[in-house]
Amino acid sequence: MLDKMEARADILLVDDTPENLRLLSTALTQHGYKVRSVINGRMALMGARAAPPDLILLDICMPGMSGYEVCQQLKSDPLTQKVPVLFISALDEVLDKVKAFSVGGVDFITKPFHFEEVIARVENQLTIQLLQRSLTDLNNQLEERVKQRTEELRQEISERKKAQEQLLHIAQHDALTQLPNRSLMMERLESTLRDAQSHPDYNFAVLFLDCDRFKRVNDSLGHRIGDLLLVAVAKRLKRCLRSKDMLARMGGDEFAVLVHDLDNPQQVLDIAQTMNHRLSLAFHVEQYEIFINASIGVVFNREQFYQQLNPEKPRQTPAFVYGDAEHLLRDADTAMYQAKAEGKGRYEVFNIQMHEQAMHLLQLENDLRRALDNREFCLHYQPIVSLATGQIAGFEALVRWLHPQQGFIPPNVFIPAAEETGLILPLGDWILQTACEQLKQWHDERLCSQPLTMSVNLSVRQFTQTNILEHIERILVETKVQPDCLKLEVTESVLIDQPESIMKLLQALKNLELQLSLDDFGTGYSSLSYLHRFPMDVLKIDQSFVGHIDEAPKNLKIVQAIVTLAQNLSMEAIAEGVETEAQLKCLRQLGCEYGQGYYFSPPLAAPEAERLLITNPQW
């Protein structure tokens, strides 16, 4: 009966990446499931409400509406609130997973996904659904027959208990390794915290473990061998623990350990060291010999153990006692990533500085979400100078963030956070809109004899937008700026990731008469096989080459080669980071068309840039 019901199960796939939809749909269809696929949150909500599926596989990072928002709306609708939602995402931070479960997700699968794991988790959730329906039916039958058949009632009660036990086991154990899963680990952690609060002398620790470079095993030997290796890893880890300790698989290649009844912190460090040692020994999986190691983060429930490990360091913060299981896992995960940063195959004990850094990044992300609404961003404009005439030919628009409490925050701090959270999309739209409005104003004021150009950076994340072309067209129409005066700057990584789709998009941008610049040329892939295929107009020479052009012969030759390459491809060259007259002289001798840097001017606020234009400087 279970197989027949699973064969008719209706699964809704939601992912903005067509390739992911194709791969998942093929795998699930081959297992007998009926599959529907949509590419965004709005379509997912429409499809789920029109015909509620048995299960939803939902991507987190999508344009327009994130997976978190989609899940929240599904759970608030009585028609879809009981449909289980499994999140699929490349996000792998514990905070992302916590949020996924807090909005109503039942499971979390990390990209790149393993098809065997996806199928196992899907089957788990469908089995849970079936058992829940079976349990409901059983309860109804019991209520109807309780007055008539006492013996049947006893039998059905027994079946009910058995179903409950099976349901509980499935819900709290990992299908692959049969270890406790995240849900059961969280339950035990909460219980252990309550015990520790009632008994001040009760000490425990949590270890969070991630297998290093596990993806390489899947990529080279296949996911089946990877799954068998995970089972072997779980068994080996279990042999490192005492019978009263608990090992759980948290998902993917991540495990957590709850170590009870500690007398001193060295006990936990010995366990971590033993785990690292035993995992470093060869695994024999079928005919393969595989070596793997792990990074481990360690967190204790009380501060006294940290003091025992570092008695020479005075306490700089108030004593703390954990009261939330999520905080324990969060800090253990933070320490694990620190172990990876320190070289992998080792353990790191959590310290307050790690938490402060993580909290700083979280606060930064929260502040970013409010910064656009609060108009905390502004644009500065750095002149781009024609080396032939010595006059300003255009500007590059550079975003700046003036935080109300922290003051100026450098772009290299907040831009990566904006990229990771997806906030770069609305921020990028605002930058382009504002820069175009400023350019149109300067054109209307006729501050120069020749029309100025404006260079605006487009991030990798912006190129993943399905409607990026419509966004740019709308801004051009609204601002009435001359398209050939707008230069869109992209990095080499954009060209490499998806060359065919990017080629079509770049050509569409060229059809709008926009100019395209390849930024920081020479620092990325610098693949000539790609360069000649893409319709680029400008090569921007990275400042790392320009900075010592007058001192280092190699830098001079590199810049000369890039300028020659640009000229041979009918492209313009812009040298970034020009800071001295000697550098300017070298660039002019090489025939470089444009220069940009502090020798000419730092980035300026719009009024200052306008005053500079009025003075009509010449270098």
Buried (B, 14 or more C-beta within 10 A) or exposed (E): EEEEBBEEBBBBBBBBBEEBBEBBBEBBEEBEBBBBBBBBBEBBBEBBEEEBBBBBBBBBBBBEBBBBBBBBBBBEBEEBEEBBBBBBBEBBBBBBBBBBBEBBBBBBBBBEBBBBBBBBBBBBBBBBBBBBEBBEEBEEBBEEEEEEEEEEBEEBEEBBEEBEEBBEEBBBBBBBBEBBBBBBBBEBBBEBBEEBEEEEEBBBBBBBBBBBEBBEBBEEBEBBBBBBBBBBBBEBBBEBBEEEBBBBBBBBBBBBBBBBEBEEBEBBBEBBBBBBEEBEEEBEBEEBEBEBBBBBBBBBBBBEBBBEBEEEEEEEEEEEEBEEBBBBBBBBBBBBBBBBEEEBBBBBBBBBEBBEEBEEBEEBBEBBEEBBEEEBBEBBBBBBBBBEEBBBBBBBBBBBBEBEEEEEBEEEEBBEBBBBBBBBBEBBBBBBBBBBBBBBBBBEEEBBEEBBBBBBBBBEBBBBBEEBBEBBBEBBEEBEBBBEBBBBBBBBEBBEEBBEEBBEBBEBBBEBEBBBBBBBBBBBEBEEEBBEBBEBBBBBBBBBBBBEBBEEEEBBEBBBEBBEBBBEEEBBBBBBBBBBEEBBEBBBEBBBBBBBBEBBBEBBEBEBBBEBBEEEBEB
